[in-house]
Amino acid sequence: MPVKILIVGAGRLGSLLAASLQRAGDAVVLVTGTRAAEPAGERDIAIASHGDSFRARVRTAATIGDAERHGPYDRVVLCVRTLDLDAIEPALAEHAPALLAPGGTALSMLNGLDGDDALARWFSAERVVGAVANLAVERDAAGTLVVTTGGDLVVAPLATSAGHTAASIARWLTASGIPCRAASDLRMLRWTKLAWSCAINAVTALAQRPMGDVARNPHTRALVLGVIREVMMVAAAEGLALAPALPAVYLRAAIDAGGARSSMLQDVLSGRATEHAALNGAVCSYARRHRLSVPLNAALFALLDARTDPNVSREEIS
């Protein structure tokens, strides 16, 4: 019997998951967040991933409320950006009790540090599994979603008692063609990914250059390494010892990514708001609690924030 999946968020990652799971035989509903007309309430999604190209037709719903009539679901996957969470919170609060089937799991793909706890407000902590995506996805001119870097998903339980649930999710995703592994410590997983996001996402977005370029340029490379070390310092103050080799590992990964563009760079190039508040801003907030100085993260946050601050006009700075 197909696994019933609700994916909230039809961006690059959400659409990639929806198409991959539908192709594997699951019954997917994708919440698009728009009432734009789609034939028969479906969306055709094209994927190109390292020589594997395919298309999948996925059922869509404009809103979470519309999706409820197709439920309950075995898996509810939250793939919205952190900055969009406030907008969908009322709908989640209203419909969450009816969305998840008994024994079902809520999977949080949110960036930053606080999204998993937010999901636990609507679903019990024992039913929440957090995930990070170690891959890059871009949409080409034809609308095809192109996976531009290798990598996998990593999942970990919000409640330590639910480790078996995370392992089950990892097996299910891997069997569906989405490489995934399970970890035991969700906080460690989030802070480790945060170090990458604060450095690579922010620097590529501001430089408007792909990952490989900022890793090879000696000036931006030094900036990237400094940002990662600041995140590691704050994580240590939080009681988490990130791997000492992390700066070198991430630098190598960025070099290997070559011309791949980070999600934040893609947002900047398309004129969308960025998630800097949940990334560099979060590091600054945690640093203040411990009376630590993180000048590089603070500078990146300030520059990204000024770019989207509606109170700063072009006339004021010209």
C-alpha positions in Angstrom: 0.0 0.0 0.0 1.5 3.4 -1.0 2.7 5.7 1.8 0.6 8.8 1.9 2.9 11.9 2.0 2.0 15.6 2.5 4.8 18.0 1.5 4.3 21.6 2.5 6.4 23.8 0.3 6.8 23.5 -3.4 10.3 25.1 -3.7 13.3 23.4 -5.2 13.8 20.9 -2.4 10.1 20.2 -1.7 9.5 19.6 -5.4 12.5 17.3 -5.7 11.2 15.2 -2.8 7.7 15.2 -4.2 8.7 14.0 -7.6 11.2 11.4 -6.2 8.6 9.9 -3.8 5.8 9.9 -6.3 8.1 8.1 -8.8 8.9 5.5 -6.1 5.2 4.7 -5.8 4.1 6.8 -2.8 0.9 8.9 -2.9 2.1 12.5 -2.6 0.2 15.7 -2.2 2.3 18.9 -2.6 1.0 22.2 -1.0 2.0 24.9 -3.5 0.8 27.9 -1.6 -0.8 29.4 -4.7 -4.2 29.1 -6.4 -2.8 29.5 -9.9 -4.6 27.1 -12.2 -3.0 23.7 -12.5 -4.6 21.0 -14.7 -6.7 18.6 -12.6 -4.9 19.8 -9.5 -1.6 18.2 -10.6 1.9 19.4 -11.3 4.4 17.9 -13.7 7.9 18.0 -12.2 11.0 17.3 -14.2 14.2 16.2 -12.5 17.8 15.8 -13.7 20.1 14.2 -11.2 23.6 13.0 -12.2 22.5 11.3 -15.4 19.1 10.2 -14.0 16.3 12.3 -15.7 12.7 11.7 -15.1 9.3 13.4 -14.8 6.6 12.8 -12.2 3.0 14.1 -12.0 2.2 15.0 -8.5 -1.2 15.9 -6.9 -1.3 19.5 -5.6 -3.2 21.5 -3.1 -3.2 25.3 -2.8 -3.3 25.3 0.9 -2.8 23.1 4.0 -6.6 23.3 4.5 -7.2 22.0 1.0 -4.7 19.2 1.5 -6.6 18.0 4.7 -9.3 16.4 2.6 -6.8 13.9 1.1 -5.4 12.9 4.5 -4.6 11.7 7.1 -1.0 11.2 6.0 1.7 8.8 7.1 4.4 11.5 6.6 4.0 15.3 6.8 7.1 17.0 5.4 7.7 20.7 6.1 9.9 22.2 3.3 9.1 25.9 3.6 11.8 28.5 4.2 12.1 29.5 7.9 11.1 33.0 7.1 7.8 31.7 5.7 7.0 29.7 8.8 5.0 32.5 10.5 2.7 32.7 7.4 1.6 29.1 7.6 1.6 28.7 11.4 -2.2 29.5 11.7 -3.1 26.8 9.1 -0.8 24.3 10.8 -2.3 25.0 14.2 -5.8 24.6 12.8 -5.3 21.5 10.7 -2.4 19.6 12.3 -4.6 17.3 14.4 -6.2 15.9 11.3 -3.1 15.8 9.0 -1.0 13.1 10.6 -2.3 9.5 10.8 -1.8 7.4 14.0 1.8 6.3 14.0 2.7 8.9 11.4 5.8 11.1 11.4 6.4 14.9 10.8 9.7 15.6 9.0 11.2 19.1 9.4 13.4 20.3 6.5 13.6 23.8 8.0 17.0 25.6 8.1 18.3 27.1 11.3 17.9 26.0 14.9 14.3 26.5 16.0 12.1 25.0 13.4 12.0 21.5 14.9 10.7 22.9 18.2 8.1 24.9 16.3 6.9 21.7 14.6 6.6 20.0 18.0 3.9 22.6 18.9 1.6 21.0 16.4 2.8 17.4 16.5 4.2 15.8 19.6 8.0 15.8 19.9 8.1 12.0 19.7 6.6 12.2 16.2 9.0 14.9 14.9 12.2 14.0 12.9 14.5 16.8 11.8 16.5 16.6 8.5 19.2 18.5 6.7 19.9 18.3 3.0 23.5 18.1 1.9 22.9 18.8 -1.7 22.2 21.7 -4.1 19.2 22.0 -6.4 18.7 24.6 -9.1 15.9 25.3 -11.6 17.1 25.7 -15.2 15.6 27.9 -17.9 13.3 25.1 -18.9 11.9 24.6 -15.4 13.8 21.3 -14.8 15.1 20.8 -11.2 18.8 20.0 -11.6 20.7 18.4 -8.7 24.1 20.1 -9.0 26.0 18.5 -6.2 26.2 15.0 -4.8 25.1 14.4 -1.2 22.4 13.1 0.9 19.8 13.8 3.6 20.6 13.2 7.2 17.8 12.8 9.8 17.7 12.7 13.5 14.9 12.5 16.1 13.7 15.6 18.1 13.1 13.3 21.1 15.9 10.9 21.9 13.4 8.1 22.5 12.4 8.2 18.9 15.7 7.1 17.4 14.0 4.1 15.8 11.7 6.5 14.0 14.6 8.4 12.4 16.2 5.1 11.3 12.9 4.1 9.7 12.6 7.4 7.9 16.2 7.0 6.6 15.5 3.5 5.3 12.3 4.6 3.6 13.9 7.6 1.8 16.9 5.6 0.7 14.6 2.9 -0.7 12.7 5.6 -2.5 15.9 6.7 -4.3 16.8 9.6 -2.0 20.1 8.7 -0.2 19.5 9.3 3.5 21.2 8.3 6.8 20.2 8.6 10.4 22.0 10.4 13.2 21.3 10.4 16.9 21.9 14.0 17.9 19.6 16.6 16.2 21.2 19.6 17.9 24.6 18.5 16.7 23.2 18.0 13.2 21.6 21.4 13.1 24.7 23.3 14.4 27.0 21.4 12.0 24.8 22.4 9.0 24.5 25.9 10.4 28.3 26.3 10.1 28.0 25.6 6.3 25.0 27.8 5.8 26.3 30.8 7.6 29.6 30.7 5.6 28.8 29.3 2.2 25.2 30.6 1.8 25.9 34.1 3.0 29.3 34.6 1.2 28.1 33.3 -2.1 24.9 35.4 -1.9 26.8 38.6 -1.2 29.6 37.9 -3.6 27.1 36.6 -6.2 29.5 33.9 -7.1 29.2 30.1 -7.0 30.5 27.9 -4.2 33.8 26.9 -5.9 34.7 30.5 -6.6 34.4 31.7 -3.1 36.3 28.7 -1.8 39.2 29.3 -4.2 39.5 33.1 -3.9 42.0 33.7 -1.0 40.0 36.6 0.4 36.6 35.0 0.5 38.2 31.7 1.5 39.6 33.3 4.6 36.1 34.8 5.3 34.4 31.4 4.9 36.9 29.8 7.3 36.5 32.6 9.8 32.7 32.4 9.8 32.8 28.6 10.3 35.2 29.0 13.3 32.9 31.6 14.9 29.9 29.2 14.6 32.0 26.4 16.2 33.0 28.7 19.0 29.3 29.5 19.8 28.3 25.9 19.5 31.0 25.0 22.0 29.5 27.5 24.4 26.2 25.7 23.9 27.9 22.5 24.9 28.4 21.1 21.4 31.9 20.2 20.2 31.8 20.3 16.4 34.4 18.3 14.5 37.8 20.2 14.5 38.2 19.3 10.8 34.9 20.9 9.9 36.4 24.1 8.3 38.7 22.0 6.0 35.9 19.6 5.2 33.5 22.3 4.2 36.2 24.2 2.2 36.9 21.0 0.2 33.2 20.4 -0.3 32.7 24.0 -1.7 35.7 23.5 -4.0 34.2 20.2 -5.3 30.9 21.9 -5.8 32.5 24.1 -8.5 29.9 26.2 -10.3 26.9 25.1 -8.1 25.0 28.0 -6.6 23.8 28.0 -3.0 20.1 28.3 -2.2 20.7 31.8 -0.8 22.6 32.9 -3.9 19.6 31.7 -6.0 17.3 33.6 -3.8 19.3 36.8 -4.3 19.5 36.4 -8.0 15.7 35.9 -8.2 15.0 38.9 -6.0 13.6 36.8 -3.1 14.1 37.5 0.6 16.9 35.4 2.3 17.0 33.3 5.4 19.9 35.2 7.0 18.0 35.9 10.2 17.7 32.2 10.9 21.3 31.6 10.0 23.9 34.3 10.7 21.3 36.2 12.9 20.8 33.1 15.0 24.6 32.8 15.6 24.7 36.4 16.7 21.8 35.9 19.1 23.3 32.8 20.7 26.7 34.6 20.9 25.1 37.5 22.8 23.8 35.0 25.4 27.3 33.9 26.1 28.9 37.3 25.7 30.9 36.2 22.7 32.0 38.3 19.8 31.2 37.0 16.2 32.1 40.0 14.0 32.1 38.1 10.7 28.7 36.7 11.2 27.4 40.1 12.4 28.8 41.8 9.3 27.3 39.2 7.0 23.9 39.5 8.7 24.0 43.3 8.5 24.8 43.3 4.8 22.1 40.8 4.0 19.6 42.6 6.2 20.3 45.9 4.6 19.6 44.4 1.2 16.1 43.5 2.2 15.2 46.2 4.8 12.2 48.1 3.5 13.2 51.1 5.6 16.3 51.6 3.5 15.6 53.1 0.1 18.0 53.2 -2.8 17.7 57.0 -2.7 19.1 57.1 0.8 22.3 55.3 -0.1 22.9 56.7 -3.6 
